[in-house]
């Protein structure tokens, strides 16, 4: 039994290292390249000095209406949410990413996004009514009759 203890410790340490790589506290500086929709950005992140990478960022804690919904009202609300995010990006193209983790879609991360002046992007979109709180999992069905 004692012979296997070092191996168990190594496995536990390796597992914790994998977990540490899956989440990054930040902050990571980034520049907004494009607003994709009301809750997703394409950014050029600078995780280390002299290192940049383009990555899609899903804004943590919110869900904006879908641009490709079958429902006209949902699509219109999605366009309004994207426009609101574009306005924020135009006034503050430099942002800070924190609480960074992988997302369910390959190549996209989930992060808290803060504007250069310290405002929380998700909080602004929520308070202005362009998004709803979202913590993951199944999204509620749209109330639109066209989608049935």
Helices and strands as residue ranges (DSSP letters): H 2-22, E 23-37, E 40-48, E 51-59, E 62-64, H 72-91, E 94-102, E 108-115, H 121-127, E 131-133, G 145-147
